[in-house]
Each structure stands twice: as structure tokens, then as C-alpha cells.
Amino acid sequence: MYGVIPSGLRRRFHGQYLKSDDFCQMLVDIYALVKPQLTIIDGITAMEGEGPARENKDLGLVLASRDTVALDAVCGEIIGLKPADVLTTRYAGERGLGIGDLSRIDIVGEKFEDLAVNDFKLPVTFTRAAMNRAPHGPVKYILEQISPRPRVKKKNCTACGKCVKACPTGAATIVGENAAIDAKRCIRCMCCHEVCRFNAIYLGRPFFGKVTYDMLRAARRM
């Protein structure tokens, strides 16, 4: 639904709604104003991991519903997410814009229990959501470390400036013959990563963050 608003507003809202709760409420506001008559999800090949990075997984699914909220709830459950864990699904359900309760959703076609994907790689956002409920202090530092951040692969960069135009905070600049990302100004919206067609901007973590993230992922699978 974010794609139905002008690109200028998309850049502005990335910088205006910095908290996940606020950003998701804004997305639900857009959905409330422009509700689709039919939503079709192409899940034949799904993208897993840290979007908009392209880690693909073959699922072989096509799903459709006139209730987008219900469709999101079902898709979330298939890959291991409860509807309440996805803020847009939760908020839209609470506002009566659709059904987010799986017990109230009629599923036609395949048997739901046969569709579960147990090894789907979820983004770090859901690890962050769980840790946000933990005591503060070192948690903030750990969250900063495990969160991916855009980095520039200089050998691929052509200094085309696409990332500079896409960045809502001015964190992306061109320095000499390469792009550069100011970590202090970066809000990790990943717009620069999404628009780069030369694979010059990738998502990375510092060493401690990578080790911690791998440990959390392993613990989640247990």
C-alpha cells in the first residue's frame, strides 16, 4: 500500500515516522483510505531474510482474498508469524479494517496444516520486537549491533547518485568516486539498498552483531 502514495511522500514519511509503531499505523491509515477490492499474493518464490535484500525461497503458493488483513494473517502463520506479531495486521484488525483472527478466517483450497514453512528466515525486526520487551540497559546496545545497516561496496559503486535521491535524511552522499552512508543520520529505511541496481549497497552488521544475531536465530529454531 505504500506504493500508492507519491515517491516524495514516501521519502518524507520514512524520515517522519521513525518508530515502528508509528510507521505501521501510517500504513494502516493509507490502507483505510484505499482499500483494494481483491489482493493476490504471488508466493511461488518468496523473499526471506532482510528485505529488500533478495534471498529467495521456493514456496509454490498463490493466495488471494478480498480481505487483505486476513490474507496477511494467513501468510504470516504459514512462515511462522502470529498475526499479533505483525503490527500492520494487528492494528488493521483492531480498527475493524479486516479479520486478523485466524480462528475466524475461512481457508479454501489446500489444507492449512500442509502449508507451514518451518525454516523460513525471518528479518531481524521480529527479534527486535521480542527484545524490546526486555529490560533496558545493554539491550539497546545489542539491538543496535544486530540491526543490519547499509554499507557501500566500493568496487561496485558507479557514483550514479540514485541512493542520494532516495535517502530521506541526507545520510547518503557522493564522496569522490563512491557513495558514502553517514551512520549517524541513517535511519535504516534501506531505500538506498533498494534502488541500487549495481549491488553496491549491501546490508551488514559489525562482528559482535553478526555473532549475536546468529545465536538468536539458532535459539529461535530450537
C-alpha positions as CSV (number, residue, x, y, z in Angstrom):
1,M,0.0,0.0,0.0
2,Y,3.0,2.3,0.5
3,G,3.4,2.4,-3.3
4,V,0.1,4.2,-3.9
5,I,1.4,7.5,-2.5
6,P,3.8,9.7,-4.4
7,S,7.5,9.0,-4.0
8,G,8.2,12.3,-2.4
9,L,5.8,11.5,0.4
10,R,7.3,8.0,0.8
11,R,10.7,9.6,1.4
12,R,9.2,12.2,3.8
13,F,7.3,9.6,5.8
14,H,10.4,7.4,6.2
15,G,12.0,10.3,8.0
16,Q,8.9,11.4,9.8
17,Y,7.7,8.1,11.3
18,L,10.8,6.7,12.8
19,K,9.2,4.3,15.3
20,S,7.8,1.0,14.0
21,D,4.5,1.6,15.8
22,D,4.0,5.0,14.2
23,F,5.1,3.8,10.7
24,C,2.8,0.8,10.8
25,Q,-0.1,3.0,11.9
26,M,0.6,5.3,9.0
27,L,0.5,2.3,6.6
28,V,-2.9,1.2,8.1
29,D,-4.1,4.8,7.6
30,I,-3.3,4.5,3.9
31,Y,-5.0,1.1,3.7
32,A,-8.1,2.5,5.3
33,L,-8.3,5.2,2.6
34,V,-7.5,3.0,-0.4
35,K,-8.8,-0.5,0.4
36,P,-8.3,-2.9,-2.5
37,Q,-11.2,-5.0,-3.8
38,L,-9.0,-8.1,-4.3
39,T,-5.5,-8.9,-3.1
40,I,-3.4,-11.6,-4.7
41,I,-0.1,-12.8,-3.3
42,D,2.4,-14.4,-5.6
43,G,4.2,-16.7,-3.2
44,I,5.6,-19.0,-5.8
45,T,9.0,-17.6,-5.0
46,A,9.2,-15.8,-1.7
47,M,11.7,-13.3,-0.4
48,E,13.1,-14.1,3.1
49,G,15.6,-12.6,5.4
50,E,16.4,-8.9,5.5
51,G,14.3,-7.1,2.9
52,P,14.8,-5.6,0.4
53,A,17.7,-8.0,0.1
54,R,17.0,-10.7,-2.3
55,E,17.2,-14.1,-0.6
56,N,14.7,-16.2,-2.4
57,K,12.9,-19.3,-1.2
58,D,10.6,-21.5,-3.4
59,L,7.2,-21.9,-1.8
60,G,4.9,-22.6,-4.8
61,L,2.0,-20.7,-3.3
62,V,-0.6,-18.3,-4.8
63,L,-3.1,-16.9,-2.3
64,A,-6.0,-14.4,-2.8
65,S,-8.7,-12.8,-0.7
66,R,-11.0,-9.8,-0.7
67,D,-9.8,-9.2,2.9
68,T,-6.2,-8.2,2.8
69,V,-5.8,-8.3,6.6
70,A,-7.0,-11.9,6.7
71,L,-4.6,-12.7,3.8
72,D,-1.7,-11.2,5.7
73,A,-2.7,-13.1,8.8
74,V,-2.7,-16.4,7.0
75,C,0.6,-15.7,5.1
76,G,2.2,-14.8,8.4
77,E,1.1,-18.0,10.1
78,I,2.5,-20.0,7.1
79,I,6.0,-18.7,7.7
80,G,5.9,-18.8,11.5
81,L,4.5,-15.4,12.5
82,K,1.4,-14.9,14.7
83,P,-0.9,-12.1,13.4
84,A,-0.3,-10.1,16.6
85,D,3.4,-10.1,15.9
86,V,2.9,-8.2,12.6
87,L,1.9,-4.6,13.6
88,T,0.1,-3.7,10.4
89,T,-2.1,-6.9,10.7
90,R,-2.7,-6.2,14.4
91,Y,-3.6,-2.6,14.0
92,A,-5.8,-3.1,11.0
93,G,-7.7,-5.9,12.8
94,E,-8.1,-3.7,15.9
95,R,-9.5,-0.9,13.8
96,G,-12.1,-3.2,12.1
97,L,-10.5,-3.0,8.7
98,G,-10.3,-6.7,8.3
99,I,-10.1,-10.0,10.1
100,G,-6.7,-10.7,11.8
101,D,-8.0,-13.6,14.0
102,L,-7.1,-16.9,12.3
103,S,-10.0,-18.7,14.1
104,R,-12.5,-16.5,12.2
105,I,-10.9,-16.9,8.7
106,D,-12.3,-19.5,6.2
107,I,-9.5,-21.0,4.1
108,V,-10.4,-22.7,0.9
109,G,-8.1,-24.9,-1.2
110,E,-5.1,-26.5,0.3
111,K,-5.1,-27.8,3.8
112,F,-3.7,-25.1,6.0
113,E,-1.6,-27.5,8.1
114,D,0.2,-28.7,4.9
115,L,1.4,-25.2,4.1
116,A,3.6,-24.4,7.1
117,V,7.2,-23.5,6.3
118,N,9.3,-24.3,9.4
119,D,12.7,-23.0,8.1
120,F,11.6,-19.6,6.8
121,K,14.3,-17.0,7.5
122,L,12.6,-14.0,9.3
123,P,14.0,-10.5,9.3
124,V,15.7,-9.2,12.4
125,T,12.8,-6.9,13.1
126,F,11.0,-9.7,14.9
127,T,14.0,-10.4,17.1
128,R,14.0,-6.7,17.9
129,A,10.3,-6.7,18.8
130,A,10.9,-9.5,21.3
131,M,13.9,-7.9,22.8
132,N,12.1,-4.5,23.1
133,R,10.0,-6.1,25.8
134,A,13.2,-7.0,27.8
135,P,14.8,-4.7,30.4
136,H,16.7,-1.7,29.0
137,G,20.4,-1.0,29.5
138,P,22.6,-3.4,27.5
139,V,19.5,-4.4,25.4
140,K,19.7,-1.1,23.5
141,Y,23.3,-1.7,22.6
142,I,22.6,-5.3,21.5
143,L,19.7,-4.1,19.3
144,E,21.9,-1.6,17.6
145,Q,24.5,-4.2,16.9
146,I,22.2,-6.9,15.4
147,S,20.3,-4.5,13.2
148,P,21.5,-4.5,9.7
149,R,22.7,-1.2,8.2
150,P,23.6,-0.2,4.6
151,R,27.2,-0.3,3.6
152,V,28.9,0.6,0.4
153,K,30.8,-1.9,-1.7
154,K,33.1,0.5,-3.4
155,K,34.2,-1.8,-6.3
156,N,30.6,-1.9,-7.5
157,C,29.7,1.7,-7.0
158,T,29.4,4.0,-10.0
159,A,28.5,7.1,-8.1
160,C,25.3,7.4,-10.1
161,G,23.6,9.2,-7.2
162,K,20.4,7.1,-7.1
163,C,20.9,6.4,-3.4
164,V,21.3,10.1,-2.7
165,K,18.0,10.9,-4.3
166,A,16.2,8.1,-2.4
167,C,17.6,8.8,1.0
168,P,15.0,10.7,3.2
169,T,17.5,12.1,5.7
170,G,20.5,13.0,3.6
171,A,22.7,10.2,5.1
172,A,23.7,9.1,1.6
173,T,26.2,11.3,-0.3
174,I,28.7,11.0,-3.0
175,V,32.3,11.4,-1.8
176,G,34.8,11.3,-4.6
177,E,34.0,8.4,-6.9
178,N,31.8,6.4,-4.4
179,A,28.7,6.7,-2.4
180,A,29.0,7.1,1.4
181,I,26.5,6.5,4.2
182,D,26.6,8.6,7.3
183,A,25.7,6.2,10.1
184,K,24.6,9.0,12.5
185,R,22.0,10.3,10.0
186,C,20.9,6.8,8.7
187,I,17.5,5.6,9.9
188,R,17.9,2.2,8.2
189,C,14.9,2.6,5.9
190,M,17.0,0.7,3.3
191,C,15.8,2.9,0.5
192,C,19.4,3.3,-0.8
193,H,19.8,-0.5,-0.9
194,E,16.5,-0.9,-2.7
195,V,17.3,1.5,-5.5
196,C,20.9,0.5,-6.2
197,R,21.0,-1.6,-9.4
198,F,24.7,-2.2,-9.2
199,N,24.6,-4.2,-5.9
200,A,26.9,-1.6,-4.5
201,I,25.0,-1.1,-1.2
202,Y,24.6,-4.2,1.0
203,L,23.3,-4.8,4.5
204,G,25.9,-5.7,7.1
205,R,26.5,-5.9,10.8
206,P,29.6,-5.4,12.9
207,F,31.3,-8.6,14.1
208,F,29.6,-8.7,17.5
209,G,26.3,-8.0,15.9
210,K,26.7,-10.8,13.4
211,V,27.7,-13.3,16.1
212,T,24.8,-12.3,18.4
213,Y,22.3,-12.4,15.5
214,D,23.4,-15.9,14.5
215,M,23.0,-17.1,18.1
216,L,19.5,-15.6,18.4
217,R,18.5,-17.2,15.1
218,A,19.8,-20.6,16.3
219,A,17.9,-20.2,19.6
220,R,14.7,-19.5,17.7
221,R,15.0,-22.7,15.7
222,M,15.3,-24.8,18.9
